[in-house]
Amino acid sequence: MTDSINEVFYPVAHRSDEEIAALKKRYDLFDENLIPSIVRVSIGMTAVSWRKPESWSTSHVIYIVTVSERERPIVIRANIGWGSPETYMKVEKLITDEVATIGVPVNRILYVDVSRENYPFDFQIQDMLDGTDIEANFHGTRMEYDALSFDLGVFIAKWGELEYDGFGRLDPKAATKGKLTGTKASMYDYMLVRLDEDIRYLVDAKVIAMPQSDAIRKLFEDHKPVMQVKKGTLVQYDLADHNIMFDGVSTITGVFDWEAAVIGDPVLDLASAPTWKTVYPREAKLIEGYRSIRPLPSFFREKMNIYRLRTMIWKMVYAIRSGILNEDRKRKFEAALLPYKI
């Protein structure tokens, strides 16, 4: 998978057309008969059986593997060996190791191999989290969902206290030395990555007109002071319900899938999380949970609006390129433009 960090704002949106096509056939292209060897060589365990998860939404090949040495299953997460090695897998291990130290339940990555020496693809082996994912399995009340949203806000505040140098996508070369470092000089610089290209794409797709595109581009210039952040902190940036495990009632048991994580402004997580599919509206409880740990920053609403707009821009590009554009996604994009009346 391509990993030109400086050219990527959000990984799934900025893959090549060839990679998008290959990902649709990823399970056909992956030899699952290699799983016993992978498990034995990597962590010295014996694979007994394996299955694909029913609902996890991901661009990776995923298998839940039962092993003879322990009761808890493990998870293999692999690509299909397309393009350059997926070095961000090493970044994810560093991130989850650190997040685990601050009282946030997170997937623990046991092993990473991006060398392609033993196998023609990159992979991780992870502990299987307790619980089940919210998106496919929540059938509770509004109060129970609100409790999940509140706790998610708490977690955003907690990992939003982990400070690092730089902004934007993390540097895999630094990760090989055990350090998490952003590849951009400022939050504003990260917000501009592929922005012009994304806006042009939406014009060509006739989602927006040229006058709108000029106005949208100017919004980011006008909001540069709002995006000033003295020190970047961890942003998960993929807080969809299919990436959150819970106990079946109202307790989060784990947040996983950190491949989109960046260094930036924690408000980016608050702004983007409600743009995913939710059972009930999430924003109010999310903010309430965050405020129980950290105060909201100056220009909070302005930050929310501009970060949400940037998120919906890449989401529209991704939806069109992947053939999954629908009325709900269109409405969310229009809602992101609404504060600016353009």
FENURKA-V311692 format. One record per backbone hydrogen bond with DSSP energy under -1.0 kcal/mol. NH is the residue of the N-H (numbers start at 1). CO is the residue of the C=O. If there is no record, write none. Layout:
# FENURKA-V311692
NH:CO, NH:CO
This chain:
# FENURKA-V311692
5:3, 7:4, 8:5, 14:10, 20:16, 21:17, 22:18, 23:19, 24:20, 25:22, 26:23, 29:25, 32:30, 34:31, 35:32, 38:34, 39:35, 40:36, 41:37, 42:38, 43:39, 44:40, 45:39, 48:66, 49:66, 51:64, 61:78, 63:76, 64:51, 65:74, 66:49, 68:46, 74:65, 75:126, 76:63, 77:124, 78:61, 79:122, 87:85, 89:86, 90:87, 92:88, 93:89, 94:90, 95:91, 96:92, 97:93, 98:94, 99:95, 100:96, 101:98, 102:99, 104:99, 107:255, 110:125, 111:125, 113:123, 123:113, 124:77, 125:111, 126:75, 127:108, 128:73, 132:246, 134:244, 137:133, 138:134, 145:141, 146:142, 147:143, 148:144, 149:145, 150:146, 151:147, 152:148, 153:149, 154:150, 155:151, 156:152, 157:153, 158:154, 159:155, 160:156, 161:158, 162:159, 164:232, 167:184, 168:263, 171:181, 175:171, 176:172, 177:174, 178:175, 179:174, 182:165, 183:169, 184:167, 190:186, 191:187, 192:188, 193:190, 195:192, 198:194, 199:195, 200:196, 201:197, 202:198, 203:199, 204:200, 205:201, 206:203, 207:202, 208:202, 213:209, 214:210, 215:211, 216:212, 217:213, 218:214, 219:215, 220:216, 221:217, 222:218, 223:219, 224:221, 227:223, 228:225, 233:264, 234:162, 235:262, 240:238, 243:240, 244:241, 245:254, 246:132, 247:251, 253:245, 254:245, 255:105, 256:243, 261:258, 262:235, 263:168, 264:233, 268:265, 270:266, 271:267, 272:268, 273:269, 275:272, 276:273, 286:282, 287:283, 288:284, 289:285, 290:286, 291:287, 293:290, 294:290, 303:299, 304:300, 305:301, 306:302, 307:303, 308:304, 309:305, 310:306, 311:307, 312:308, 313:309, 314:310, 315:311, 316:312, 317:313, 318:314, 319:315, 320:316, 321:317, 322:318, 324:319, 330:326, 331:327, 332:328, 333:329, 334:330, 335:331, 336:332, 337:333, 338:334, 340:337, 341:338
